[in-house]
């Protein structure tokens, strides 16, 4: 099991952007409502809902907001959101996957296409870039959960496949079907995770430098700022020096 990876650049920036987004609670609420509607409204009986609630708590979302999102699904007055995936290419040929929860596919598709076209990218057909990624489970812990050795040992015991640790935290990778079992075992050893979710991990990364970095980040920001977009994944690798230039 590896200890470090330059894929951290994607995850680090994703975490930083999440905290800045004004619509963060709205996105978290939407995921909670969808998870509660798809299964039991009890987090202990619904792994996806439990993961959504823990992610909301990790971002300091008020308990009232969390309960309101669950109640919305239980009362049957929630919008009918559907999960939609978009794929395309950004500056420098970077492959990008966009995951959305939407109650209006036409609106979301138009917004995503516009974000790509205005920021040096191109929206592709379904399946155009997904072949370059693995669909895996991702469990994220803050650095405070423990040092690299402690987390590595807990991950091995829990049955995880890979761990990537650095000063900002730990990313623990699992197979899709084992994600919730691994997360449950890790919770007993390390406490609740910041996030438990299905992720797109690139099999190969594309190095991005110079002017293309700013263009790519503008595209990612534009996509993440859309209310319907939940997550944006990419196969880009940006050095710490290049990220520092962005301020």
Secondary structure by P-SEA (a helix, b strand, c coil): cccccccaaaaaaaaaaaaaccaaaaaaaaaaaaaaaaccccccccaaaaaaaaaaaaacccaaaaaaaaaaaaaccccbbbbbbbbbccccbbbbbbbbbcccaaaaaaaaaaaaaaccbbbbccccccccccbbbbbbbccccccaaaaaaaaaaaccccccccccbbbbbbcccaaaaaaaaaaacccccccbbbbbbbcbbbbbccaaaaaaaaaaaaaaaccccccccccccccaaaaaaac
